[in-house]
Each structure stands twice: as structure tokens, then as C-alpha cells.
Amino acid sequence: MSNFQPDLGPEAARPSPGAGKRGPRHVEKGSLADIRVLETGTLLAGPFCGQLLGDFGAEVIKLEDPGKGDPMRQWGREKPHGQSLWWPVVARNKKSVTCNLRTAEGQDLVRKLVAKADVLLENFRPGTLERWGLSYEELSTINPRLILVRVTGYGQSGPYSPRAGFGSIGEAMGGLRYVTGEADRAPSRSGISIGDSLAATYAAFGTLAALHARERTGRGQVVDSAIYEAVLAMMESLIPEWGVAGYRRERTGPILPNVAPSNVYPAADGTDVLIAANQDTVFRRLADVMDRPELAADPRYATHGARGEHQAELDALISAWTATVPSAKLLALLHEAGVPAGGIYTAADIIADPHVQAREAVITVDHPDFGPIPMQNVAPRLSATPGEVKWAGPALGSHNAEVYSGILGLSSDELAGLKERGVI
């Protein structure tokens, strides 16, 4: 059940028909429309990188096992029609071809595609491509401009590199799990696969950096994105706090120690709101809204440091006030005063929000089985070459003919033979 229900009226309960349909109006070709990506990874860490590149126009050709394809086709809590609701998002804008990478003929197909590609994306254990005769050394002789993007748990080197690495393990090693949750409980996790997604995002960033460098050098390179390092990169001052000051961050629930007021506060109607007024000028505004302007001059709360020192008692004062005001009125007062505040949104709240609708942050995309399916739009937004969602995740092997015949020039008889031998 939602903690926050915005009072938007009955017409805002769901997007209007066609609102946000198929993403933003297409102005020009996507920024990466001249880039061809071969995606050989599975599950999330590699494929989310491919999704990001495809969102901005790259031609992403996803090579899947001829049997069941990417396991993401079956993953997810809710599976109407026996199908994943995760797959339409993570595989959007991609072309699906089948290719058994464990066969010599499948590996030869990869080499032929590499000759006509800009990027090869994979998230197998280190050494897997090498065992298949698809090392970067070999592939770069075929195409010196090729960029090989490798997403793994621990990276391509170091003593842990051969280990199996899932996102949850990388989150723990990168330091995120230890500081997530309540102080009196075991470490918690985020409700999403944040480690995988961070590694994929850094992989996409590395891909763009490598493409830019290629414009100067004419040569590709390897992008090595490790899940634990992507998580570690987001850990702010955690490392120098320990290395210099000997301070170890602990789990603190909904607050950051010494940053106040910034917390979840109860409203009179039983919902919760977030208020972040930890800057001096903003706290003065909050004190005025509370009709307690003297708080801003009180030595216990007048400065950032003082408010941090008296964080618990200040939160208690604010909670006592917020508990007397219904959430809609409370948020209206805070917004009018210029105090950052907001509700705690569920998926239903996100879809119903008028700001989300106005910016088309959630769009609907046609799906052959689900019909119009809502999903998050492309981010960030570019003014001249925006990204767009052109189609939802495709059926397994639905682009075999387009890719193998159109790009490699294979005949229908050759395709039939490859299929008969279990290569595609």
C-alpha cells in the first residue's frame, strides 16, 4: 500500500489515452545512430548497458542462445501470459538473433559480425571469450576499431576475477550493503538490482569514452567494468573517512548522521513525507512554515553543525508539527515556502503524478501480447538528438533474417542449415 497518495483528482488516476505514447517526438536520429553494438551478455549487468546504448539510437544486436534465450525472458515477479515484464524494458530497441556461442560455427558468426560492428558487449566470467577463440587480441585483428566492453563481478584481473560475481555480492564488497538499513538489524538491500545497474551504467559511460578516444586514435580498446568498483565509485567519502579520520560509517536508517533536518516525517492522515531542510536558509524557511521562527535563531539549531549535533530532538520537534497537518496541505505549505519535500512514491503514484505525465517520464509502448505496456522513458534528455523507445523487447530470434542475411549476406539455405545444426 502506498505511503503517499497525491490528491490529483479522478482524471489523474492513470495516463490519458496515448499520453507519452512511444516516447518523445523524434527530432533527429539518436546520438548513437551510427554505432552498431553486438550484445552477448545475459541477465542484467551487460544487457542494461545495451539498453542504455540502444535508448540513444545504437543498433544493438543481441545474440541469444537458440534454446531459451536470455534468462531475463523468464525473470520477474509477475508474469502474465507466462512472460517476463522485465524483458520488454531491458531488451527494448534491440534486435534479437540466435547464436550458439559454444559452437565453432557460432563463434565464426561472431567474428563475421565483429568485422561490421563498433562494440562487442559481454558479461561472461573472465576467460570465457578467450576459450571460445574470441579474445580481444584476435577480434582486434579482424576489426582494429572494435571496442570490447566487459562487465563482471570483480573485473578482468586480480585474484578474485575468476569467481562468479552477482550484483548482490558486488554491492556488499563495494561497501553499499554495510551502510544500508537500520542500525539494529542486519544489512539490508535495495529493492532493485542496483549493483548490476551501476556496473552497466559505468560500462555505457566507458563505451562512450572509448568511442570518443577512437576518433583521435583510430583504434578501439577494452572497457573493464566491475560491479564492486562501480558500487565503490558511488560511496562518497566513505574511504577517506576511514583512512584519514578512522571513522566507519554505520547503518542509520532514513537519516544521514549530522545532516538535519532530512528525514521521513508523519502527516496527520497517516502517510509519510520527506523533508530536506538541512541548509541554513532552507531551515529558516521551514521554521517560518512551522510558525516557529525562533528555532532558526536557537543556538541548538542555527547552524548546520548545531542541527547535526541535536538531530534527534530537532526531528522530534518537526514530527510533532507534521503530525498535525494532512499530507496534501503539508506539502503545499512546504512547496510554497521553498522547502524541498515530497511523498514516498509507489509505481501507482509515479504513473499518476502530473509532473511525470507532463514530462513523459513514463511512456506506453505497444507489445504483441500485453498490448500497451507502461515503462520508464529514456534518460537523460538531449535537446537535438534525443533518445527514444522504438519497440519493446523482441521475440527470440525475430531478427535472424534481417541480421544474418541483411548484414552478413547469408542465403536462406545457409540460414536453414545453421538452424538445423543448432547454431541459430
N, C-alpha and C positions, 0 to 999 in steps of 0.2 A: 504493500500500500504506500502511496506517495506521502512523503513528509510535507509536500508543498503543492497546493492546488491553486494556480493563479486564477483570479476572478476575471475571466475573459469573455464570459457570456456564451450562450449555446452555439453561436455560429463558429466559435474558435475551437470547438471540440476536436476537429480534425481538419487537415488542409482542405481548401476548396478544390473542387474537381479540376485537375490539370495544373494546380499550383505547383510550380517548381518542376514541371514535367521534363524529364530528360536533361535537367541541369541548366546552366546558364546559356543564354543566347550565344551561339557560336559566332565569334567575330572574325578570327583568323585561325589558321591551323595551330594546333598546340605547340608549345615551345620546343617540344622534343619530337616533332612530327617527322624529322629526317633521321631518327635513330631507330635501329632495329635491335631488339633485345631477345635473346634466347633464354627462357627461364626453365631450368631443370630441377629446381628445388621443390620441396613438398612442405605441407603443413603451413606454418605461418612466417617464420623469420625471413626466409627467402621470398616467398610469394607476396608478402606485404610490400617488400621493396619493389617487386614487379608491378604491384598495383599502383604505387606512387608514381613510377615512371610512366605507366600507361595512362594514368589520370591526366598527364600533361602531354599526351599525344604520341608517345613512343609506340611503335609497333611491337607488342610483346607477344612472342610466340611461345606458348607453354608446352613443353614436351612432357607427356604423361605416360605412365605405364599402360600398355594396351588392355590390361585386365580390369583393374578397378579405378585407375587414375589416381589423382592426388587424394590422400585420405581426408582432406578438407571437404570433399564432396559428401562425406558421411558425418562430419563432426558438427557439434552444436546441440544445445539442449532441446530445442523444438524442431521437429522435422515433419512438417505437413507434406503430404504426398510422398513420405519416406525420403525427403531430400533436405539437405542442409540449408539453413537460412544464412549461414556464414559464407558459403561458396559464392552466391551471387555478388557479394561485396568484394571479397578478396580476389576474385577472378574476373572482375569487371574489366571491360575493354581489352581482354586478352583473347588470343586465338589459340584454340586447343588442338594440338596434334598428338597422336600416339606414337611412341618410340620406345622400344625396349633397349635401354642403355646397357644392359648386361650382355647384349649380343654384339658380335663383330659388325654385323650389318647395321645395327642401330648406331653404333659408335661411328661408323662411316657416314651415316646420315648427318650426325652432329658435325663432323668435320666439313661436310659439304655446306651445311648451313652457316658454320662459323666463317667460311670464306665470304659470305654475303651479309655478315652481321657486324654490329658495333660492340655489343655487350653480350657476354655469357654470364648468367647469374645462377649460382648453385649454393645449396646449404647442406651438402653431404659431409660426413666426417672427413677430416683431412686425410689425404691419401687415396680417396675413392676415385677421383678423376684420374689420378696417376695410374691406378691399377687398370683402368679402362683404356689406357693409352691416350688420355685426353688432358695431359698436363699442360700447363701454360707454355712451357718451353716448346712443346710440339705444336700446340694450337697457334702460337705466335709466329711460327714459321709459315703457317698457312695464311695467317692474316696478322701482320705486324701491328695493325691499328686496333686489334681486339683488346677490350677491357674485360678482365675476368673478375667478377665480383663474388667473393666467398664469405658467406655468413655462417658462423659456427658458434658453439658454446664458449670455447676457450681461445680461438684464433688458430692460425696455421703453424705456429711454432710454440716452443715451451713444453715443459714436462706434462702438462695436462691436455695438450692438444689432441691426443688420440682418444680421450674419454668421450662418452656420449654426453651431450650437453643440451638440456632443455631450458626453456626460458626461466622456469622457477628456480633452477639451480643457479643460473646467472644472476638473477635478482638477489639471491642470498649472498653469493660471492662478491657482487658489486656493492654490497652494503645496504641495499634498499630494504630487504626483509627485516633486518635487525631494528630499524628505526620506525617500522610500520606497525601500528596497533596501539593497544592500551598498555600502560606500564606494568600492570599486574597480571598480564596474560602472555601467552606465547606469541612470538612474532606472527603477524597476520600477512595476508597478501592482498593485492589489489584485485578487484573483481574482473579485471581484464588481463590479457597476456602482455603486460607492459614490457617485460624484458625482451621478448621476441620483437615487439613492435619498435622498441627503441633501437635494437640492432639493425632492423630493416631500414629505419629512418636514417641512421648514420650510414648504412650501406648506400642508400639512394643519394645522400649528400656526397659520399665519396665517389660515386659514379659520376656525378655532375662535375666534381673537381677534376677527375681523371679525363673526362671529355674535354674540359677546358684546357687542360695541360696538353692534350693531344693536338690541339690547334697550333700549339707552338712547336712541339717536338715531332709530330707526325707518327708517334708510336703510342701504343696502349700500355697498360700496366695492370698490376693486381691490386684490387681493393680488398683488404682483410678486415672484416667487421666481426668482432667477438661480442657475444651477448653480455658477458660480465663487464667488459670495458665500456660498452655503450651505457650500461646502468651506472658504472662508476663515474663516467663523464658527467652525469646529472647530479652528483652528490654534493654539489655546492662546496662549502668549506670543511666538509667532514674530515678530510685527510690532514690539512694543516692544523685544524683544531686539536687533533691528537698529537701530531708530530711536533708542534711548537708549544701548545699550551697544556698538553696532557689531558685534554677534555674529551670524553667519549660521549657522543650523542646517544640518548636513550629513547625509548618509545614514549610518546607524550600524547597519544590520542588525537583529539581535534585541534590542539594548540601547538604553537612553537614556543618553547620557553623564552621568556623575556621579550616576547613580541605581543604587546597588548594595547588595546583590546582587539583580538582577532579570534573569533570563536563562533560556536553554534549556540544560539540563544532561543529560549522557548517563547512562543507567542500565545496570546490568550485563547486561541482556538485550537490549541494542542499541536500545532505544527511548529517547525523549527525554521529559523532564518540564520543566515550567515551575516555577520557584521565585521568589517575590517576597517578599524579606525585607529591604527597604531601610529600614524603620523601626527605630529603635534597640531597642525592646523586642522586636520580632519577630526581629531579628538575634540577640539574646541567646538566644532560644528555638532558633533554628537552630544556633547554636554548641553548645548543650547536646545537641541531637539528634545532631550530628556527633561528640559526645564530645570537643569541643574548646572547653570553656568559656573558656579563656584568650584566645580570639580576640576575644571581646566586650570584654575589658579592654585589648587591644593598642592602643596609640595610633594605629596604622595603620587600625584598623577600628572604633574605639569610637564614632565619630560619623558622621552622615550625610555630612558633608563629607569626612572622612578616608576613608571607604569609597569615595566617588566618586573621590578622588584616586588610590586604589590599586585601582581597579575590576578591571583585567586580572588582577593577581596574586590577588585575592580570588576571582574566578571560577575561576581555575585550581585553587585550594585546594578549592573546593566541587566542581568537576568530578571531581577526584581521588577525593573521597569518594563521590559519587553513582555513579561508575562501578563501585563495588564492591557495590552493592545493587540487586537486581532492582526493577523499576518498581513492582510492586504493594506490596512491602514498604516501599519508599522512600516512596511516597505515604501509606501507612498511618501510618508514623512521623511524617511531616510534619503530617498532619491531626491526629493525636493531640496533637502539641505546639502546635497553633495556628499553624502556619506556612502561609501561602497557597501552594498548589501544585496542579498539575493536569496532566492529559495533553493532548496535542495531537490534538483530535478530527477524524476524518473524518465523513462523513454516516452511515456504518455505526455508528461509535462513539456518535454523538448518539442515533440511534434505539434503540440497545441500552442506554443509560445508565438506571439505575433512578431517578435523580432526575428526569430528563427525562420518564420514564414516569409517575412519581408526580404530577408537576405538569401532565401532559398538554400539555407544550410542543410535542410533535409529535402530530398527530391524523390520523385517516384519514377521508376524505370520499369518498362514492360518486361514480363517474364512469361515464357510459354506455359508454365504450369501454375504459378502463383498469381498471374495477372499483374496489375500494377503493384510493385513492391517498393516500400519506402526504404531509403538508405541515406547515409550522410553524403553530402556533396564533396566536391574537390576542395582541398585547402592546401596552400593559401591561394588567394585570388590575384590574378595578374590582369592588368588593365588592357593590354594589347593582345596577348596570346594566352587567353585563359584556358585552363583545363576543362574537361567535360567528361561526363559518363555517357558513353555511346551505347553500351549494351551491358547487361548483367552477365555473370559467369556463364560460359557456354557449355554445351553438351560435350561429352568426351569424344575427341577426335573429329569434331564438326568442321574443322578447318584443314583436314588432311589434304584434300584435293587442292585447295587454294594454295597451300604452302608447298607441298611436295611437287605438284605439277606446275604451279604458277611461278615459284621461286627457283626450284631445282630442275624443272623441266622433265620430270618423270612421266612416263606414259601410264595410261590406265592399266595396261598389262603388268607393268613394273609394280604399280601400287597393289594390284591384286596379288602378285607374287609375294610381296613383303607382308601383306596381311595373312596370307596362307601360311607363311613361315613363322608367324607370331612376332614379327619385327615391329609392325604398326597395328 
